[in-house]
């Protein structure tokens, strides 16, 4: 029986490790005009492969045409004044199939921007990790792909970003970003593209508080009204700890009871069905394995005499 319990422990540890898999979140890239990003038609292009954060940075540079914007290269045509990296923290890939979103303003802004822009790409499955902040991962990926030609760019951040260094320009409100955008509109003789990194939460002293969708919508509206040439990359890094599969069962059931009053929230989608089937199969396999090992142990414990006495006449 000791061997059976050891096998059971190993299976439980493996299930725990599987449940701690990184969250998968979407990313969207768009520009109202093509601006020479791609010679071919690149409207509503979707990449269905699951990619890492570093692969996302490379795809944005190579396929999204950002290499001409953020990499310091001689002779590169920089037809865009402002490039924005907007980083969220709530949207997951599984949320895209939901009929009703928790942040409807975010869903509407992303859908409208993706479908109405001349240049738009989507990466529905980006594997995120809590080991490194998304802003650091993307900027490191940009620097690596640019072959160290990334440091000379004009990069500014919102004050919620975790990046550190000397002479960092940080925005403390939306007016600061608006002033930068307006200064570049029609007045960019160096043809330098300003990269604005808009981190999760927006600003530290944001009053009143605004949702992720409201901040993105306000930013996009401001860029449109300014008349500047811009492009936006939206990416989300939801915390792994916010995944219900990683919450204690009692807490998850309590939150489900208190917050979910709609019948639609009790439905099991395709991902849920696959996971439940695998879990059921694992439990059945564990039970059968325990029965097999117990039977073998019992058979091994049966002692039979090696010789039998001759029958008496």
ABEGO torsion letter per residue (X at the ends): XAAAAAAAAAAAAAAAAAAABBBBBBBBBBBABAGGABABBBBGBBBABBBBAAAAAAAAAAAAGAAAAABBBBGBBBABABBBBBBBAABBAAAAABABBABAAAAAAAAAAAAABABBBBBABBBBBAABBAAAAAAAAAAAAAGGAAAABBBBBBAABABBEBGBBBBABAAAAAAAAAAABGBBAAGBBBBBBBBBGGBABBOBBBBAAAAAAAAAAAAAAAGBBBBBBBBBBBBAAABAAABBAAAAAAAAAAABABAAAABBBAAAAAAAAAAAAAAAAAAAAAAAAAAAAAAAABBBBABBBBBBX
